[in-house]
């Protein structure tokens, strides 16, 4: 298995933080639109990590 690139590590870290923020916002009863923005950021971080994997063309 190839070693993850620095960009991949950053994107995975961002995705983990976005998931935590999403759960935290739901737990405190925050506004729905904040959860939507954080959810979109999570999906984009995961997609970027997948698309920037070593060997992806």
C-alpha positions in Angstrom: 0.0 0.0 0.0 1.3 3.4 -0.9 2.2 6.0 1.7 -0.4 8.8 1.9 0.7 12.2 0.6 0.8 15.2 2.8 -2.3 16.6 1.0 -4.2 13.3 1.8 -3.2 13.5 5.4 -4.4 17.1 5.6 -7.7 16.2 4.0 -8.3 13.2 6.2 -7.6 15.3 9.3 -10.0 18.0 8.1 -12.7 15.3 7.5 -12.2 14.0 11.1 -12.5 17.5 12.5 -15.6 18.2 10.3 -17.3 15.0 11.5 -16.6 16.0 15.1 -18.0 19.5 14.5 -21.1 18.0 12.8 -21.8 15.7 15.8 -21.1 18.5 18.3 -23.5 20.9 16.4 -26.2 18.3 16.5 -25.6 17.5 20.1 -26.0 21.1 21.2 -29.0 21.8 19.0 -27.2 24.2 16.7 -28.7 25.7 13.6 -29.5 23.3 10.7 -27.5 25.3 8.2 -24.3 25.0 10.2 -24.7 21.2 10.1 -25.3 21.4 6.3 -22.2 23.5 5.7 -20.0 21.2 7.9 -21.5 18.1 6.2 -20.6 19.5 2.8 -17.1 20.3 4.0 -16.8 16.7 5.3 -17.8 15.2 1.9 -15.5 17.5 0.0 -12.5 16.6 2.3 -13.1 12.9 1.8 -13.5 13.3 -2.0 -10.3 15.3 -2.2 -8.4 12.7 -0.2 -9.6 10.0 -2.5 -8.9 11.9 -5.7 -5.4 12.9 -4.5 -4.3 9.4 -3.6 -0.9 8.3 -5.1 -1.3 6.6 -8.4 -4.7 8.1 -9.2 -5.0 9.3 -12.8 
